[in-house]
Amino acid sequence: MKGSLEAPGATIGVIERYREHLPVTEATPVFTLSEGSTPLVHSPRLSAIVGRGCRVYLKYEGLNPTGSFKDRGMTVAVSKAAESGAHLVICASTGNTSAAAAAYAARAGIKCAVFLPCGKIAMGKLAQAFVHGAVVIAIEGNFDQCLKLVREMATEPGISIVNSVNPYRLEGQKTAAFEVIDALGDAPHLHVLPVGNAGNTTAYWRGYLEYHRLNRATRLPRMLGFEAAGAAPIYYDRVVEYPETAASAIRIGNPASWKMATAAFRESGGAIEIITDEEIFAAQSWLASKEGLFVEPASAAPIAGLFKCRSQTPCAGCPIQKIPDDAVIVCTLTGHGLKDTAAVLNERVKPLAALPEKAAILSILDKAK
Ligand SMILES: *Cc1c(COP(=O)(O)O)cnc(C)c1O
């Protein structure tokens, strides 16, 4: 069965939009949910905070069909799995990979099994895996142990692993860099993103390099990545056995794309830095209340990072010091805030109780800031 590629009027997905740059042929059945083409939102307030005439744009990947950038890679990985005749796709996941795998596998009519670290998954993401019909297996262990298990299982015939160790994932994800250049007319001077398995960093860098080689861009951005302080293997240059952060999408202790991402930071003249959970939550709340964009905690890391770059205590050698005045900065907002509402709803956040009377309401509104 073919995907929706030929349907007139349907928004095209990343495979059709960037076919010539992707490892697909006429023989590849395309399974798409019209992913990609996400908005690049200008942030006047962040631009003012960075200063020096810089313009900050936010690539809002939470608007992909399953609510994260993972859809870009998954359309390619699942289409290629179908082409190879796979009967089962599997992945280890901190949540968003499993949501995307389950949705695209449903679309392709292939069985999907997801391996999640026991009790460490945001509820919205877990609901997605279930509702799309995946077999959901909770492993007593962390993400890194789940990934090791999945790699062992993928040696069986007919089973396709759709984690970012699958090269098609990164190929699909690089299309986000193409979209940024297509939208801005050139590459930004600085690209900031959260780092978990570091696949997205690797994919953006690859996309920027490819378009640069094709003369679609006159420059390459410096890549600036942020790991959570309790899960920062690349920053500290050692495996973290028990990674800890409330930003579950980047709770990774042994990143799959470690070497490639390190090369991207080095070659681009960028850096990998860390950010605390406190800073992440402050940035998440700031972004939602000041700019109207609700992202999951991991996605707020680049915003927290920009604040840190502009604070009294920026990191040594921060690449933001090296970009010119009037530079263009892009931050990737990797996932939607609705995936993890527990991260923001706690005892302190509840509606104000009131009688259904106008005077009572007016007095409440008066007191509210
Ligand atoms: C997967 C994911 C990340 C981390 O991306 P990597 O490619 O693993 O570095 C960050 N944020 C969200 C929302 C994610 O789903």
The ligand as an ORCA input file, in Angstrom:
! r2SCAN-3c Opt
* xyz 0 1
  C      14.447     13.452     21.158
  C      14.257     14.767     21.754
  C      15.332     15.589     22.133
  C      16.755     15.154     22.020
  O      17.182     15.022     20.689
  P      18.467     14.159     20.356
  O      18.464     14.007     18.905
  O      18.276     12.858     21.090
  O      19.646     14.911     20.891
  C      15.065     16.846     22.637
  N      13.797     17.277     22.798
  C      12.749     16.515     22.459
  C      11.381     17.052     22.667
  C      12.936     15.242     21.927
  O      11.877     14.502     21.599
*
